[in-house]
Amino acid sequence: MLRAECPCCPTCGTPVGQQGLDWLTGLLDRRTWHHHADRALAGAEREPITLLIADLDRFKLINDEHGHLAGDNALRQVAGILRAVTRHTDLVARYGGDEFLVLMPGTTADDALAVARSLNVQLNSARLRTVSARDGETTLTGLSVSVGVASLGSDARLEGLLLAADAALLAAKRNGRAQSCIGGDGQGWTFDRVVHPFALHTA
């Protein structure tokens, strides 16, 4: 029986239509995100633009307790909810490992914080049915992310925005899981938590 072959890029072998996407989550990959983010910053002019970095809490524990397939499914869960709480004009990517980026044109830091809140509320209440290397099958609940937020300031380069958001993410993780932190232009941090950082539950 003949089988239709999916047309692929002759250079990299990636199926046509999937170039520039992360293979696991379907979000933008790092390289494509950088390309579009540079263009977005160049065209921002005077409108606000904000970057959100989200890191899945206890990702190593999920992998260690239930295996990498469960970890992959948890990453897909984060990606799916990120799509639901962001706009089509936002640039959403899996940056690598358990880290996700969202560049939001026309968005203030407070608006981005509201997105982070929605993300954590929906993640925390979700029940993720997944395979488990230990139990065969399990349900993960109590998922959460730590979030760093930074808005475009005097340093209009993408590198500066990434550094500021990453510093806010590190501050959020040091202050406890399941919370967001806005970088403060050298004036300290603003923390926000809408869900309690529960221990990861399985059923």
N, CA, C and O of each residue as an XYZ file, in Angstrom:
812
protein
N       0.852     -1.183      0.000
C       0.000      0.000      0.000
C       0.884      1.227      0.000
O       1.851      1.301      0.758
N       0.558      2.194     -0.850
C       1.328      3.419     -0.918
C       0.999      4.294      0.284
O      -0.140      4.331      0.750
N       2.011      4.993      0.776
C       1.810      5.894      1.903
C       2.278      7.277      1.491
O       3.383      7.431      0.970
N       1.446      8.284      1.722
C       1.823      9.651      1.366
C       2.975     10.103      2.250
O       2.916      9.984      3.474
N       3.998     10.611      1.635
C       5.149     11.102      2.378
C       4.975     12.585      2.686
O       4.539     13.360      1.835
N       5.321     12.970      3.917
C       5.255     14.374      4.304
C       6.427     15.112      3.676
O       7.573     14.712      3.881
N       6.177     16.190      2.908
C       7.288     16.922      2.308
C       8.183     17.532      3.374
O       7.708     18.133      4.337
N       9.479     17.368      3.184
C      10.435     17.856      4.170
C      11.414     18.826      3.529
O      11.633     18.813      2.318
N      11.990     19.662      4.368
C      13.029     20.578      3.914
C      14.228     19.758      3.449
O      14.704     18.910      4.203
N      14.736     19.979      2.227
C      15.869     19.190      1.738
C      17.159     19.453      2.500
O      18.094     18.654      2.434
N      17.217     20.571      3.224
C      18.441     20.919      3.955
C      18.483     20.291      5.339
O      19.460     19.643      5.714
N      17.379     20.498      6.111
C      17.396     20.037      7.506
C      16.516     18.823      7.757
O      16.617     18.204      8.816
N      15.649     18.464      6.801
C      14.788     17.301      6.965
C      13.544     17.545      7.786
O      12.777     16.615      8.035
N      13.325     18.789      8.216
C      12.145     19.109      9.014
C      10.902     19.146      8.135
O      10.946     19.722      7.048
N       9.782     18.541      8.577
C       8.556     18.603      7.781
C       8.178     20.042      7.449
O       8.252     20.926      8.302
N       7.772     20.266      6.205
C       7.393     21.603      5.773
C       6.234     22.104      6.633
O       5.278     21.372      6.889
N       6.327     23.345      7.069
C       5.310     23.930      7.931
C       5.667     23.849      9.396
O       5.011     24.483     10.223
N       6.710     23.073      9.748
C       7.105     22.942     11.142
C       8.467     23.563     11.425
O       8.946     23.523     12.559
N       9.097     24.140     10.391
C      10.369     24.793     10.629
C      10.161     25.954     11.597
O       9.181     26.693     11.497
N      11.081     26.101     12.519
C      10.990     27.195     13.476
C      10.164     26.879     14.701
O      10.005     27.734     15.573
N       9.623     25.644     14.790
C       8.820     25.250     15.941
C       9.566     24.239     16.798
O      10.319     23.406     16.293
N       9.344     24.328     18.092
C       9.892     23.347     19.016
C       9.187     22.011     18.800
O       7.958     21.955     18.785
N       9.949     20.947     18.634
C       9.383     19.647     18.267
C       8.458     19.089     19.344
O       7.532     18.341     19.030
N       8.695     19.442     20.618
C       7.924     18.851     21.707
C       6.616     19.590     21.973
O       5.573     18.967     22.172
N       6.675     20.911     21.975
C       5.524     21.705     22.404
C       4.768     22.379     21.267
O       3.622     22.793     21.446
N       5.395     22.493     20.100
C       4.770     23.205     19.000
C       4.872     24.714     19.106
O       4.361     25.432     18.246
N       5.530     25.209     20.156
C       5.776     26.644     20.278
C       6.958     27.028     19.392
O       7.624     26.163     18.823
N       7.214     28.335     19.280
C       8.403     28.769     18.560
C       9.645     28.178     19.201
O       9.694     28.000     20.418
N      10.652     27.871     18.388
C      11.919     27.455     18.974
C      12.753     28.698     19.278
O      12.380     29.816     18.922
N      13.875     28.484     19.936
C      14.694     29.598     20.427
C      15.181     30.501     19.298
O      15.105     31.726     19.393
N      15.673     29.895     18.247
C      16.237     30.666     17.138
C      15.175     31.528     16.461
O      15.409     32.704     16.184
N      14.010     30.942     16.196
C      12.935     31.679     15.533
C      12.395     32.781     16.431
O      12.082     33.875     15.961
N      12.285     32.492     17.723
C      11.825     33.506     18.668
C      12.755     34.714     18.654
O      12.297     35.855     18.608
N      14.059     34.460     18.695
C      15.027     35.566     18.676
C      14.852     36.422     17.426
O      14.896     37.650     17.500
N      14.655     35.782     16.290
C      14.495     36.513     15.034
C      13.293     37.455     15.103
O      13.401     38.634     14.766
N      12.152     36.932     15.539
C      10.940     37.749     15.597
C      11.005     38.775     16.730
O      10.478     39.880     16.600
N      11.654     38.407     17.842
C      11.756     39.339     18.968
C      12.606     40.551     18.609
O      12.269     41.675     18.981
N      13.700     40.335     17.893
C      14.531     41.455     17.449
C      13.719     42.422     16.597
O      13.829     43.639     16.748
N      12.908     41.876     15.706
C      12.078     42.718     14.838
C      11.016     43.456     15.649
O      10.717     44.618     15.371
N      10.448     42.790     16.644
C       9.421     43.422     17.475
C      10.001     44.588     18.262
O       9.366     45.635     18.384
N      11.206     44.410     18.797
C      11.841     45.486     19.547
C      12.200     46.652     18.644
O      12.078     47.812     19.039
N      12.642     46.347     17.435
C      13.009     47.405     16.496
C      11.800     48.255     16.127
O      11.939     49.448     15.856
N      10.621     47.653     16.115
C       9.417     48.386     15.743
C       8.608     48.885     16.917
O       7.517     49.426     16.732
N       9.125     48.713     18.129
C       8.350     49.072     19.314
C       8.187     50.576     19.478
O       7.142     51.041     19.932
N       9.212     51.338     19.112
C       9.218     52.791     19.273
C       8.825     53.150     20.703
O       9.552     52.819     21.640
N       7.689     53.820     20.887
C       7.353     54.301     22.232
C       6.351     53.418     22.965
O       6.039     53.687     24.125
N       5.846     52.390     22.332
C       4.862     51.549     23.013
C       5.565     50.615     23.987
O       6.704     50.211     23.750
N       4.890     50.270     25.084
C       5.513     49.352     26.045
C       5.681     47.965     25.439
O       4.900     47.540     24.587
N       6.698     47.284     25.888
C       6.906     45.895     25.471
C       7.529     45.156     26.649
O       8.477     45.647     27.261
N       7.012     44.003     26.960
C       7.393     43.301     28.188
C       7.727     41.846     27.890
O       7.106     41.204     27.042
N       8.718     41.349     28.604
C       9.146     39.953     28.474
C       8.812     39.188     29.742
O       9.047     39.665     30.853
N       8.262     38.000     29.563
C       7.956     37.089     30.669
C       8.761     35.812     30.467
O       8.721     35.214     29.391
N       9.486     35.394     31.491
C      10.196     34.110     31.479
C       9.570     33.216     32.543
O       9.493     33.596     33.711
N       9.126     32.039     32.143
C       8.502     31.091     33.070
C       9.325     29.815     33.142
O       9.769     29.292     32.119
N       9.524     29.323     34.344
C      10.315     28.119     34.576
C       9.461     27.131     35.369
O       8.965     27.465     36.445
N       9.287     25.922     34.844
C       8.442     24.916     35.493
C       9.077     24.458     36.798
O      10.197     23.947     36.807
N       8.353     24.644     37.903
C       8.848     24.220     39.211
C       8.888     22.694     39.310
O       8.027     22.000     38.769
N       9.886     22.196     39.999
C      10.047     20.765     40.304
C      10.147     19.885     39.055
O       9.773     18.713     39.088
N      10.645     20.444     37.971
C      10.747     19.661     36.738
C      11.677     18.463     36.923
O      11.385     17.368     36.443
N      12.787     18.670     37.613
C      13.724     17.564     37.852
C      13.058     16.470     38.692
O      13.289     15.283     38.463
N      12.239     16.870     39.654
C      11.541     15.889     40.490
C      10.587     15.042     39.653
O      10.495     13.829     39.846
N       9.873     15.685     38.720
C       8.964     14.936     37.846
C       9.743     13.901     37.043
O       9.338     12.742     36.957
N      10.861     14.323     36.456
C      11.687     13.387     35.683
C      12.230     12.261     36.552
O      12.222     11.098     36.150
N      12.702     12.614     37.750
C      13.302     11.612     38.639
C      12.269     10.626     39.173
O      12.554      9.436     39.313
N      11.064     11.124     39.473
C      10.036     10.282     40.079
C       9.246      9.470     39.054
O       8.852      8.336     39.327
N       9.015     10.053     37.871
C       8.092      9.427     36.919
C       8.678      9.207     35.530
O       8.028      8.591     34.686
N       9.880      9.690     35.273
C      10.507      9.474     33.975
C      10.334     10.659     33.039
O       9.540     11.566     33.289
N      11.100     10.626     31.954
C      11.145     11.769     31.050
C       9.881     11.926     30.204
O       9.586     13.033     29.753
N       9.134     10.853     29.978
C       7.873     11.001     29.251
C       6.877     11.825     30.060
O       6.143     12.641     29.503
N       6.854     11.613     31.369
C       5.994     12.426     32.231
C       6.462     13.873     32.226
O       5.649     14.797     32.203
N       7.785     14.065     32.249
C       8.322     15.421     32.170
C       7.942     16.107     30.875
O       7.591     17.287     30.870
N       8.013     15.363     29.767
C       7.611     15.921     28.468
C       6.140     16.339     28.480
O       5.784     17.396     27.959
N       5.291     15.502     29.078
C       3.866     15.826     29.125
C       3.593     17.053     29.991
O       2.687     17.835     29.701
N       4.381     17.220     31.055
C       4.237     18.415     31.885
C       4.616     19.670     31.098
O       3.964     20.706     31.227
N       5.667     19.576     30.284
C       6.064     20.712     29.447
C       4.980     21.039     28.423
O       4.708     22.210     28.156
N       4.363     20.006     27.852
C       3.266     20.243     26.906
C       2.080     20.913     27.603
O       1.387     21.744     27.015
N       1.863     20.539     28.857
C       0.770     21.157     29.615
C       1.019     22.652     29.791
O       0.114     23.464     29.597
N       2.250     23.013     30.160
C       2.597     24.428     30.307
C       2.399     25.159     28.983
O       1.831     26.250     28.945
N       2.877     24.544     27.892
C       2.767     25.165     26.570
C       1.309     25.400     26.191
O       0.963     26.462     25.673
N       0.459     24.416     26.448
C      -0.946     24.544     26.097
C      -1.632     25.664     26.862
O      -2.426     26.413     26.293
N      -1.328     25.780     28.146
C      -1.942     26.843     28.942
C      -1.366     28.198     28.558
O      -2.086     29.197     28.559
N      -0.082     28.247     28.230
C       0.505     29.506     27.753
C      -0.214     30.006     26.508
O      -0.486     31.200     26.376
N      -0.520     29.086     25.596
C      -1.267     29.484     24.395
C      -2.628     30.074     24.771
O      -3.095     31.033     24.157
N      -3.250     29.486     25.786
C      -4.600     29.904     26.167
C      -4.624     31.276     26.841
O      -5.604     32.009     26.706
N      -3.563     31.632     27.563
C      -3.585     32.878     28.344
C      -2.872     34.032     27.643
O      -2.842     35.146     28.165
N      -2.295     33.775     26.461
C      -1.620     34.841     25.718
C      -2.391     35.173     24.444
O      -3.328     34.470     24.068
N      -1.980     36.254     23.788
C      -2.646     36.710     22.559
C      -1.894     36.190     21.342
O      -0.748     35.751     21.442
N      -2.553     36.245     20.197
C      -1.897     35.768     18.976
C      -0.759     36.694     18.563
O       0.104     36.301     17.777
N      -0.748     37.925     19.086
C       0.331     38.867     18.770
C       1.554     38.679     19.661
O       2.607     39.256     19.389
N       1.433     37.884     20.718
C       2.568     37.618     21.607
C       3.481     36.558     20.995
O       3.023     35.667     20.279
N       4.759     36.664     21.281
C       5.737     35.682     20.799
C       6.020     34.691     21.916
O       6.673     35.028     22.904
N       5.526     33.467     21.756
C       5.629     32.443     22.801
C       6.577     31.346     22.335
O       6.428     30.819     21.232
N       7.548     31.003     23.170
C       8.559     30.019     22.773
C       8.949     29.134     23.940
O       8.863     29.529     25.102
N       9.373     27.941     23.607
C      10.112     27.124     24.566
C      11.573     27.468     24.349
O      12.127     27.230     23.275
N      12.195     28.032     25.382
C      13.552     28.545     25.232
C      14.594     27.455     25.405
O      15.729     27.581     24.945
N      14.194     26.392     26.071
C      15.113     25.278     26.306
C      14.812     24.638     27.643
O      14.472     25.334     28.600
N      14.930     23.319     27.724
C      14.672     22.641     28.986
C      13.258     22.908     29.466
O      12.287     22.618     28.766
N      13.148     23.464     30.668
C      11.834     23.735     31.260
C      11.529     25.228     31.291
O      10.746     25.682     32.126
N      12.137     25.992     30.392
C      11.993     27.445     30.391
C      11.230     27.925     29.157
O      11.458     27.451     28.044
N      10.322     28.873     29.379
C       9.476     29.412     28.319
C       9.581     30.935     28.301
O       9.749     31.569     29.343
N       9.478     31.512     27.101
C       9.534     32.961     26.936
C       8.252     33.461     26.289
O       7.689     32.806     25.412
N       7.795     34.631     26.731
C       6.672     35.310     26.083
C       7.034     36.784     25.947
O       7.189     37.480     26.950
N       7.169     37.259     24.718
C       7.390     38.684     24.468
C       6.047     39.299     24.102
O       5.381     38.848     23.169
N       5.651     40.337     24.847
C       4.306     40.894     24.731
C       4.352     42.364     24.324
O       4.536     43.235     25.175
N       4.188     42.646     23.038
C       4.143     44.041     22.576
C       2.906     44.756     23.122
O       1.852     44.146     23.301
N       3.049     46.054     23.384
C       1.919     46.837     23.869
C       1.443     46.423     25.241
O       0.273     46.613     25.576
N       2.335     45.858     26.044
C       1.968     45.295     27.345
C       2.875     45.845     28.436
O       4.096     45.871     28.279
N       2.282     46.283     29.540
C       3.057     46.748     30.678
C       3.441     45.566     31.569
O       2.947     44.453     31.387
N       4.321     45.820     32.525
C       4.726     44.769     33.457
C       3.537     44.276     34.275
O       3.428     43.082     34.555
N       2.647     45.188     34.659
C       1.468     44.778     35.427
C       0.545     43.882     34.603
O      -0.035     42.929     35.124
N       0.413     44.196     33.310
C      -0.393     43.338     32.433
C       0.231     41.945     32.322
O      -0.473     40.935     32.341
N       1.560     41.907     32.207
C       2.259     40.617     32.123
C       2.092     39.829     33.415
O       1.993     38.603     33.396
N       2.062     40.540     34.531
C       1.857     39.881     35.813
C       0.491     39.209     35.861
O       0.348     38.129     36.435
N      -0.509     39.842     35.263
C      -1.842     39.235     35.205
C      -1.819     37.950     34.381
O      -2.507     36.986     34.716
N      -1.029     37.933     33.304
C      -0.869     36.714     32.502
C      -0.214     35.621     33.341
O      -0.639     34.466     33.309
N       0.822     35.993     34.092
C       1.507     35.022     34.948
C       0.561     34.449     35.995
O       0.613     33.259     36.306
N      -0.303     35.303     36.537
C      -1.283     34.830     37.517
C      -2.218     33.798     36.897
O      -2.454     32.737     37.474
N      -2.744     34.116     35.725
C      -3.653     33.181     35.045
C      -2.958     31.862     34.743
O      -3.542     30.790     34.899
N      -1.705     31.951     34.310
C      -0.932     30.744     34.006
C      -0.816     29.856     35.230
O      -1.055     28.651     35.148
N      -0.453     30.437     36.366
C      -0.262     29.632     37.567
C      -1.576     29.098     38.124
O      -1.627     27.966     38.606
N      -2.631     29.891     38.066
C      -3.929     29.418     38.561
C      -4.403     28.215     37.748
O      -4.856     27.218     38.311
N      -4.295     28.314     36.421
C      -4.751     27.209     35.572
C      -3.857     25.981     35.701
O      -4.345     24.851     35.719
N      -2.548     26.204     35.791
C      -1.630     25.075     35.971
C      -1.897     24.358     37.281
O      -1.931     23.129     37.334
N      -2.086     25.140     38.343
C      -2.230     24.570     39.672
C      -3.494     23.743     39.807
O      -3.533     22.783     40.577
N      -4.535     24.112     39.059
C      -5.806     23.386     39.157
C      -5.924     22.251     38.138
O      -6.859     21.452     38.199
N      -4.976     22.184     37.204
C      -5.040     21.152     36.161
C      -4.698     19.772     36.726
O      -3.914     19.646     37.667
N      -5.297     18.758     36.137
C      -4.980     17.368     36.474
C      -4.386     16.727     35.224
O      -5.083     16.501     34.235
N      -3.102     16.441     35.283
C      -2.391     15.913     34.117
C      -2.251     14.403     34.232
O      -1.464     13.899     35.034
N      -3.023     13.688     33.421
C      -2.922     12.232     33.369
C      -1.762     11.873     32.460
O      -1.730     12.292     31.303
N      -0.805     11.102     32.968
C       0.403     10.830     32.198
C       0.956      9.451     32.520
O       0.632      8.851     33.545
N       1.792      8.969     31.626
C       2.505      7.724     31.893
C       3.550      7.986     32.970
O       4.039      9.106     33.119
N       3.883      6.944     33.712
C       4.883      7.052     34.765
C       5.783      5.833     34.723
O       5.302      4.700     34.710
N       7.088      6.060     34.702
C       8.033      4.951     34.698
C       7.945      4.156     35.994
O       8.298      2.977     36.026
N       7.478      4.795     37.059
C       7.391      4.128     38.354
C       6.044      3.448     38.570
O       5.987      2.320     39.058
N       4.951      4.139     38.204
C       3.611      3.658     38.528
C       2.811      3.170     37.333
O       1.676      2.721     37.492
N       3.385      3.252     36.136
C       2.654      2.871     34.939
C       1.819      4.016     34.407
O       1.925      4.382     33.237
N       0.991      4.578     35.265
C       0.161      5.725     34.912
C      -0.118      6.506     36.184
O      -0.299      5.919     37.251
N      -0.153      7.825     36.075
C      -0.389      8.646     37.256
C      -1.033      9.956     36.843
O      -1.060     10.303     35.663
N      -1.551     10.679     37.822
C      -2.096     12.013     37.599
C      -1.275     13.014     38.396
O      -1.153     12.896     39.616
N      -0.717     13.990     37.711
C       0.056     15.037     38.368
C      -0.844     16.237     38.624
O      -1.557     16.687     37.727
N      -0.812     16.753     39.841
C      -1.543     17.976     40.180
C      -0.607     18.901     40.947
O       0.454     18.484     41.412
N      -1.009     20.146     41.073
C      -0.189     21.100     41.813
C       0.994     21.630     41.035
O       1.954     22.117     41.632
N       0.948     21.546     39.700
C       2.031     22.112     38.898
C       2.048     23.629     39.045
O       1.008     24.254     39.255
N       3.231     24.212     38.934
C       3.355     25.665     39.015
C       4.601     26.104     38.269
O       5.463     25.292     37.933
N       4.680     27.405     38.016
C       5.866     27.987     37.399
C       6.344     29.163     38.238
O       5.554     29.828     38.907
N       7.638     29.404     38.192
C       8.216     30.645     38.693
C       8.392     31.559     37.490
O       8.764     31.107     36.407
N       8.122     32.855     37.685
C       8.078     33.782     36.552
C       8.896     35.037     36.835
O       8.824     35.613     37.920
N       9.672     35.446     35.840
C      10.360     36.725     35.876
C       9.804     37.630     34.797
O       9.586     37.195     33.666
N       9.573     38.896     35.142
C       8.979     39.864     34.214
C       9.860     41.104     34.141
O      10.339     41.593     35.164
N      10.070     41.607     32.935
C      10.824     42.852     32.753
C      10.272     43.596     31.548
O       9.923     42.989     30.536
N      10.198     44.919     31.668
C       9.749     45.759     30.561
C      10.936     46.477     29.948
O      11.962     46.688     30.594
N      10.771     46.846     28.695
C      11.828     47.534     27.971
C      12.133     48.858     28.655
O      11.245     49.685     28.861
N      13.417     49.047     29.010
C      13.823     50.268     29.686
C      14.819     51.049     28.863
O      14.705     51.142     27.641
N      15.804     51.612     29.553
C      16.799     52.425     28.858
C      17.662     51.582     27.929
O      18.144     52.074     26.908
N      17.856     50.310     28.281
C      18.598     49.394     27.415
C      17.596     48.746     26.463
O      16.875     47.822     26.839
N      17.561     49.243     25.224
C      16.539     48.798     24.274
C      16.941     47.546     23.514
O      16.281     47.170     22.546
N      18.012     46.902     23.941
C      18.444     45.688     23.260
C      17.725     44.473     23.845
O      17.333     44.463     25.012
N      17.565     43.456     23.008
C      16.935     42.225     23.469
C      17.763     41.575     24.569
O      17.212     41.023     25.521
N      19.081     41.639     24.439
C      19.953     41.037     25.455
C      19.696     41.647     26.829
O      19.648     40.935     27.832
N      19.530     42.977     26.870
C      19.266     43.636     28.144
C      17.935     43.225     28.740
O      17.821     43.051     29.954
N      16.929     43.068     27.894
C      15.610     42.649     28.362
C      15.652     41.218     28.898
O      15.047     40.919     29.928
N      16.360     40.345     28.202
C      16.510     38.958     28.658
C      17.224     38.889     30.005
O      16.821     38.135     30.890
N      18.284     39.677     30.154
C      19.036     39.679     31.410
C      18.167     40.164     32.564
O      18.208     39.597     33.656
N      17.380     41.210     32.326
C      16.528     41.757     33.379
C      15.443     40.765     33.788
O      15.185     40.585     34.978
N      14.809     40.122     32.812
C      13.760     39.147     33.119
C      14.345     37.914     33.798
O      13.725     37.341     34.694
N      15.536     37.505     33.374
C      16.185     36.340     33.972
C      16.565     36.622     35.419
O      16.438     35.750     36.278
N      17.033     37.839     35.690
C      17.360     38.208     37.065
C      16.105     38.194     37.934
O      16.152     37.766     39.088
N      14.981     38.661     37.382
C      13.716     38.627     38.120
C      13.268     37.189     38.372
O      12.732     36.884     39.437
N      13.484     36.305     37.396
C      13.143     34.889     37.571
C      13.964     34.270     38.695
O      13.424     33.544     39.529
N      15.255     34.549     38.724
C      16.113     34.014     39.781
C      15.660     34.516     41.148
O      15.672     33.764     42.123
N      15.259     35.788     41.223
C      14.766     36.333     42.483
C      13.479     35.637     42.906
O      13.285     35.354     44.088
N      12.599     35.359     41.947
C      11.344     34.658     42.249
C      11.618     33.256     42.785
O      10.977     32.817     43.739
N      12.566     32.558     42.175
C      12.878     31.191     42.609
C      13.528     31.190     43.992
O      13.279     30.293     44.798
N      14.360     32.195     44.264
C      14.976     32.284     45.591
C      13.934     32.581     46.665
O      14.084     32.162     47.812
N      12.890     33.295     46.298
C      11.872     33.704     47.259
C      10.788     32.646     47.456
O       9.894     32.822     48.284
N      10.861     31.563     46.711
C       9.878     30.491     46.818
C       9.231     30.199     45.491
O       9.240     31.041     44.593
N       8.665     29.009     45.355
C       8.067     28.596     44.087
C       6.708     29.250     43.864
O       6.147     29.901     44.746
N       6.201     29.051     42.647
C       4.833     29.430     42.276
C       4.583     30.922     42.413
O       3.480     31.338     42.768
N       5.602     31.730     42.134
C       5.365     33.153     42.200
C       6.056     33.888     41.072
O       6.915     33.345     40.379
N       5.657     35.145     40.907
C       6.195     35.984     39.846
C       6.963     37.136     40.469
O       6.705     37.534     41.604
N       7.906     37.661     39.711
C       8.700     38.780     40.186
C       8.913     39.753     39.038
O       9.295     39.356     37.937
N       8.662     41.039     39.304
C       8.920     42.087     38.323
C      10.246     42.738     38.656
O      10.475     43.143     39.795
N      11.125     42.841     37.664
C      12.379     43.550     37.847
C      12.112     45.019     38.098
O      11.191     45.599     37.524
N      12.936     45.630     38.972
C      12.619     46.984     39.428
C      13.574     48.067     39.014
O      13.692     49.059     39.734
N      14.279     47.944     37.880
C      15.188     48.996     37.420
C      16.124     49.464     38.534
O      16.337     50.661     38.727
N      16.674     48.494     39.259
C      17.617     48.833     40.315
C      16.950     49.259     41.613
O      17.646     49.592     42.572
N      15.617     49.259     41.671
C      14.905     49.706     42.861
C      14.286     48.537     43.624
O      13.332     48.724     44.380
N      14.812     47.360     43.434
C      14.302     46.201     44.150
C      13.335     45.402     43.311
O      13.178     45.644     42.114
N      12.679     44.432     43.961
C      11.803     43.501     43.255
C      10.377     43.641     43.749
O      10.142     44.009     44.900
N       9.426     43.346     42.876
C       8.016     43.268     43.248
C       7.575     41.824     43.076
O       7.596     41.292     41.966
N       7.173     41.184     44.183
C       6.793     39.774     44.137
C       5.274     39.625     44.144
O       4.557     40.472     44.677
N       4.798     38.539     43.546
C       3.368     38.271     43.475
C       3.161     36.767     43.490
O       3.808     36.031     42.746
N       2.246     36.316     44.350
C       1.913     34.885     44.390
C       0.406     34.738     44.477
O      -0.239     35.369     45.314
N      -0.157     33.900     43.607
C      -1.606     33.687     43.619
C      -1.975     32.251     43.964
O      -3.139     31.969     44.249
N      -1.018     31.351     43.943
C      -1.275     29.973     44.363
C      -0.207     29.578     45.367
O       0.938     30.021     45.280
N      -0.584     28.754     46.304
C       0.375     28.273     47.286
C       1.307     27.266     46.615
O       0.852     26.435     45.829
N       2.611     27.331     46.919
C       3.540     26.379     46.288
C       3.413     24.979     46.876
O       4.280     24.524     47.623
N       2.318     24.304     46.530
C       2.077     22.954     47.032
C       3.199     22.012     46.611
O       3.855     22.216     45.589
N       3.402     20.984     47.416
C       4.244     19.886     46.958
C       3.526     19.227     45.784
O       2.297     19.181     45.733
N       4.309     18.726     44.857
C       3.726     18.067     43.687
C       2.954     16.830     44.135
O       3.473     16.005     44.887
N       1.717     16.707     43.671
C       0.874     15.574     44.061
C       0.733     14.588     42.912
O       0.712     14.977     41.744
N       0.637     13.330     43.248
C       0.335     12.296     42.260
C      -0.826     11.469     42.774
O      -1.028     11.333     43.980
N      -1.582     10.922     41.841
C      -2.732     10.094     42.229
C      -2.836      8.915     41.290
O      -3.735      8.087     41.435
